[in-house]
Amino acid sequence: MRWEFGRRSTNVEDRRGTRISAPVVGGGIGAVILSLIVAFLGGDPSVIWEQTQKPSDRPNSQSPQTQSSANSDRMADFVSVVLADTEDTWSSLFQQQGKTYREPTLVLYSDAVESACGFTRSAVGPFYCPSDQKLYIDLSFYQDLKNRYQAPGDFAQAYVIAHEVGHHVQNLMGISQQVRTLQRQADQVEANQLSVRQELQADCFAGVWAYHADRSRQILESGDIEEALNAASSIGDDRLQSQARGYVIPESFTHGSSAQRVRWFKRGIQTGNPEQCNTFRTTNL
């Protein structure tokens, strides 16, 4: 991915190294509540159980303290460029609709962070908080993406940012609020299905960004699209559940299968049209 000469966003808030007090979770109901919050934010609730049940098994090789400052600064520079590129793309697309795009803030943190959506540990992964319109990422996640999820590459990393920006776009469009309202009226299976549709739309929006960024600024290099498709496939619910449990429960999916995530990212990058990303009006996800 050609990014080094791109514009840097000014909407980056660096909280790395900031220490915050963690709530006492322990086991039992505390872990249950926190795992539900994790699922709501788009993370994998199993990481909470891993932390509470087997803390000594959790690898610490990706902690910020073990990263070289040069590598960390370069990664922070990279995500700033990707964020700026999403700003340019969505500002243009909103303007074409006679609307104004409100740029989100990207918060860099280490270990844990306090957002308007509550206290969150880095094991949850990157997330978007609609209450403060901020994206949150611990850059050590990119090591997990490469090593744990087998999805290396800078465009795979860019896809992660673009997906969370996709949630911001949904928030600005009023889609997120509509989903939350419908989920409160639905049973768990229906609520999960709404979550899947919301996540797949964010994947499609990430593809829309890639389409316009490449045509406007020629950022893509050979193999970049494959990197993003591999990342989308690697974090499909079916693949993650199979790896974690050895079996799959489709009714519990909250993000979509690997095939679905790939399909909707492809639709976005092939069409460049946000209107083609309406996952809520199709029976074929």
C-alpha positions as CSV (number, residue, x, y, z in Angstrom):
1,M,0.0,0.0,0.0
2,R,1.4,3.4,-1.0
3,W,0.8,5.5,2.1
4,E,4.0,7.3,3.1
5,F,3.3,10.5,1.2
6,G,-0.3,10.7,2.2
7,R,-1.9,13.4,4.3
8,R,-1.8,12.9,8.1
9,S,-5.0,13.4,10.0
10,T,-5.2,15.9,12.9
11,N,-8.0,13.8,14.5
12,V,-5.7,11.4,16.4
13,E,-5.6,11.4,20.1
14,D,-2.6,9.5,21.6
15,R,-3.3,8.1,25.0
16,R,-0.6,5.4,24.9
17,G,1.1,5.0,28.2
18,T,-1.8,6.5,30.1
19,R,-2.7,4.4,33.2
20,I,-6.3,4.0,34.2
21,S,-7.9,2.1,37.0
22,A,-9.5,-1.2,35.9
23,P,-12.7,-2.3,37.4
24,V,-12.6,-5.6,39.4
25,V,-14.1,-8.3,37.2
26,G,-13.1,-11.6,38.6
27,G,-15.3,-14.5,37.6
28,G,-19.0,-15.1,37.7
29,I,-21.5,-12.4,37.0
30,G,-18.9,-9.7,36.6
31,A,-17.3,-11.5,33.7
32,V,-20.7,-12.2,32.2
33,I,-21.6,-8.5,32.2
34,L,-18.3,-7.5,30.8
35,S,-18.4,-10.1,28.0
36,L,-21.8,-8.8,27.0
37,I,-20.4,-5.3,26.8
38,V,-17.5,-6.7,24.7
39,A,-20.0,-8.4,22.3
40,F,-21.9,-5.1,21.9
41,L,-18.8,-3.2,21.0
42,G,-18.0,-5.8,18.3
43,G,-15.3,-7.8,20.0
44,D,-14.9,-11.4,20.9
45,P,-16.4,-12.1,24.4
46,S,-14.3,-15.2,24.8
47,V,-11.2,-13.0,25.4
48,I,-12.8,-11.9,28.7
49,W,-13.2,-15.5,29.9
50,E,-9.6,-16.2,28.8
51,Q,-8.4,-13.3,31.0
52,T,-10.5,-14.2,34.0
53,Q,-9.9,-18.0,33.9
54,K,-6.4,-18.3,32.6
55,P,-4.5,-15.0,33.0
56,S,-1.1,-16.8,32.9
57,D,-1.8,-18.2,29.5
58,R,-2.4,-14.8,27.8
59,P,0.8,-13.9,25.8
60,N,2.3,-10.6,26.7
61,S,4.8,-10.4,23.9
62,Q,2.7,-7.8,22.1
63,S,2.6,-5.3,25.0
64,P,3.6,-1.7,24.1
65,Q,6.6,-2.0,26.4
66,T,8.2,-4.6,24.2
67,Q,7.7,-2.7,20.9
68,S,10.4,-0.5,19.6
69,S,9.6,3.1,19.7
70,A,10.5,3.4,16.0
71,N,8.0,0.7,15.0
72,S,5.3,2.1,17.2
73,D,5.7,5.6,15.8
74,R,5.7,4.3,12.3
75,M,2.4,2.4,12.9
76,A,0.9,5.5,14.5
77,D,1.9,7.5,11.5
78,F,0.4,4.8,9.2
79,V,-3.0,4.8,10.9
80,S,-3.0,8.6,10.8
81,V,-2.6,8.5,7.0
82,V,-5.4,5.9,6.7
83,L,-7.7,7.9,8.8
84,A,-7.0,11.0,6.7
85,D,-7.7,9.1,3.6
86,T,-11.1,7.9,4.9
87,E,-11.8,11.6,5.8
88,D,-11.2,12.6,2.2
89,T,-13.3,9.8,0.8
90,W,-16.4,10.1,3.0
91,S,-16.3,13.9,3.0
92,S,-16.5,13.8,-0.8
93,L,-19.3,11.2,-0.8
94,F,-21.3,13.0,1.8
95,Q,-20.9,16.3,-0.1
96,Q,-22.3,14.6,-3.3
97,Q,-25.4,14.0,-1.2
98,G,-25.6,17.5,0.0
99,K,-24.5,16.5,3.5
100,T,-21.5,17.3,5.7
101,Y,-19.3,14.6,7.0
102,R,-18.3,14.9,10.6
103,E,-14.8,13.4,11.0
104,P,-14.3,10.9,13.9
105,T,-11.4,10.9,16.3
106,L,-9.0,8.0,16.4
107,V,-7.8,7.2,19.9
108,L,-4.5,5.3,20.3
109,Y,-4.2,3.5,23.6
110,S,-2.3,0.7,25.4
111,D,-3.7,-2.1,27.5
112,A,-7.0,-0.5,28.4
113,V,-9.1,2.6,27.8
114,E,-12.0,4.5,29.1
115,S,-14.5,5.7,26.5
116,A,-18.0,7.1,26.5
117,C,-19.0,3.4,26.0
118,G,-17.2,2.3,29.2
119,F,-14.0,0.7,30.3
120,T,-12.5,-1.6,27.6
121,R,-9.4,-3.8,27.6
122,S,-7.2,-4.0,24.5
123,A,-8.0,-7.8,24.1
124,V,-11.4,-6.7,22.8
125,G,-9.7,-5.3,19.7
126,P,-10.4,-2.1,17.8
127,F,-13.9,-0.7,18.3
128,Y,-16.1,2.4,17.6
129,C,-18.0,4.2,20.3
130,P,-21.1,6.0,18.9
131,S,-21.6,8.0,22.1
132,D,-18.3,10.0,21.6
133,Q,-17.9,9.3,17.8
134,K,-14.3,8.0,18.4
135,L,-12.5,4.9,17.1
136,Y,-10.2,3.1,19.6
137,I,-7.3,0.9,18.8
138,D,-4.3,-0.6,20.7
139,L,-1.7,-0.8,17.9
140,S,-0.5,-4.2,19.4
141,F,-3.7,-5.6,17.8
142,Y,-1.9,-5.5,14.5
143,Q,0.5,-8.1,15.8
144,D,-2.5,-10.3,16.7
145,L,-3.9,-9.7,13.2
146,K,-0.7,-11.0,11.8
147,N,0.2,-13.8,14.2
148,R,-3.1,-15.0,15.7
149,Y,-5.4,-14.4,12.8
150,Q,-2.8,-15.0,10.0
151,A,-3.7,-11.8,8.3
152,P,-0.5,-9.8,7.7
153,G,0.0,-6.8,5.5
154,D,-0.5,-3.0,5.7
155,F,-3.7,-3.1,3.6
156,A,-5.2,-5.6,6.0
157,Q,-4.3,-3.1,8.8
158,A,-6.0,-0.3,6.8
159,Y,-9.1,-2.4,6.3
160,V,-9.5,-2.6,10.1
161,I,-9.5,1.2,10.4
162,A,-11.8,1.6,7.4
163,H,-14.3,-0.9,8.9
164,E,-14.5,1.0,12.2
165,V,-14.9,4.3,10.2
166,G,-17.8,2.4,8.4
167,H,-19.5,2.2,11.8
168,H,-19.0,5.9,12.2
169,V,-20.7,6.4,8.8
170,Q,-23.6,4.3,10.0
171,N,-23.8,6.4,13.1
172,L,-24.0,9.6,11.1
173,M,-26.6,8.1,8.8
174,G,-28.8,7.1,11.7
175,I,-28.4,3.4,10.9
176,S,-26.8,2.5,14.2
177,Q,-29.6,4.0,16.3
178,Q,-32.2,2.2,14.2
179,V,-30.4,-1.1,14.8
180,R,-30.3,-0.5,18.5
181,T,-34.0,0.3,18.6
182,L,-34.9,-2.8,16.7
183,Q,-32.6,-5.0,18.8
184,R,-34.3,-3.8,22.0
185,Q,-37.6,-5.2,20.5
186,A,-36.1,-8.5,19.3
187,D,-35.1,-11.8,20.8
188,Q,-31.5,-12.7,21.0
189,V,-31.3,-14.5,17.7
190,E,-32.9,-11.6,15.8
191,A,-30.7,-9.1,17.6
192,N,-27.6,-11.1,16.6
193,Q,-28.9,-11.1,13.0
194,L,-29.2,-7.3,13.0
195,S,-25.7,-7.1,14.4
196,V,-24.5,-9.3,11.5
197,R,-26.1,-7.0,9.0
198,Q,-24.6,-4.0,10.6
199,E,-21.1,-5.4,10.6
200,L,-21.4,-6.6,7.0
201,Q,-22.4,-3.2,5.9
202,A,-19.4,-1.7,7.7
203,D,-17.3,-4.2,5.7
204,C,-18.9,-3.0,2.5
205,F,-18.3,0.7,3.5
206,A,-14.6,-0.3,4.0
207,G,-14.6,-1.5,0.4
208,V,-16.2,1.7,-0.8
209,W,-13.4,3.6,0.8
210,A,-10.8,1.4,-0.9
211,Y,-12.5,1.9,-4.3
212,H,-12.4,5.7,-4.1
213,A,-9.0,6.0,-2.4
214,D,-7.4,4.0,-5.1
215,R,-9.0,5.8,-8.0
216,S,-8.3,9.2,-6.4
217,R,-4.9,8.6,-4.9
218,Q,-3.7,5.3,-6.4
219,I,-2.8,3.8,-3.0
220,L,-3.2,0.1,-3.9
221,E,-0.3,-2.1,-4.8
222,S,-0.2,-5.7,-6.0
223,G,-1.6,-8.0,-3.4
224,D,-3.3,-5.4,-1.3
225,I,-6.8,-6.4,-2.1
226,E,-5.9,-10.0,-1.2
227,E,-4.6,-8.9,2.1
228,A,-7.9,-7.2,3.0
229,L,-9.9,-10.2,1.8
230,N,-7.8,-12.4,3.9
231,A,-8.3,-10.2,7.0
232,A,-12.1,-10.2,6.4
233,S,-12.1,-14.0,6.1
234,S,-9.8,-14.5,9.1
235,I,-12.2,-12.7,11.5
236,G,-15.4,-14.4,10.3
237,D,-17.6,-15.7,13.1
238,D,-17.5,-19.3,11.8
239,R,-13.8,-19.3,11.6
240,L,-13.3,-17.8,15.0
241,Q,-15.8,-20.1,16.7
242,S,-14.3,-23.1,15.1
243,Q,-10.8,-22.2,16.2
244,A,-12.0,-21.4,19.8
245,R,-14.6,-24.1,20.4
246,G,-14.2,-26.7,17.7
247,Y,-17.7,-26.1,16.5
248,V,-19.9,-23.4,15.1
249,I,-23.2,-21.9,16.3
250,P,-24.6,-19.7,13.4
251,E,-27.4,-18.3,15.6
252,S,-24.8,-16.7,17.8
253,F,-23.0,-14.9,15.0
254,T,-22.7,-11.2,15.5
255,H,-20.3,-10.2,12.6
256,G,-21.0,-12.7,9.8
257,S,-19.3,-15.7,8.4
258,S,-15.9,-15.5,6.6
259,A,-17.6,-15.8,3.2
260,Q,-20.2,-13.1,4.0
261,R,-17.5,-10.7,5.2
262,V,-15.5,-11.2,2.0
263,R,-18.6,-10.9,-0.2
264,W,-19.6,-7.6,1.2
265,F,-16.1,-6.1,1.2
266,K,-15.9,-7.1,-2.4
267,R,-19.2,-5.4,-3.2
268,G,-17.9,-2.2,-1.8
269,I,-14.6,-2.2,-3.5
270,Q,-16.1,-3.3,-6.9
271,T,-18.9,-0.7,-6.9
272,G,-17.7,2.2,-4.8
273,N,-21.3,2.9,-4.2
274,P,-22.6,3.1,-0.5
275,E,-26.1,2.4,-1.8
276,Q,-25.0,-1.0,-2.8
277,C,-24.2,-1.7,0.8
278,N,-27.7,-2.0,2.1
279,T,-27.4,-5.3,4.0
280,F,-30.8,-4.7,5.7
281,R,-32.8,-5.1,2.5
282,T,-31.5,-8.4,1.2
283,T,-32.3,-12.0,2.0
284,N,-29.0,-13.1,0.7
285,L,-26.2,-12.1,2.9
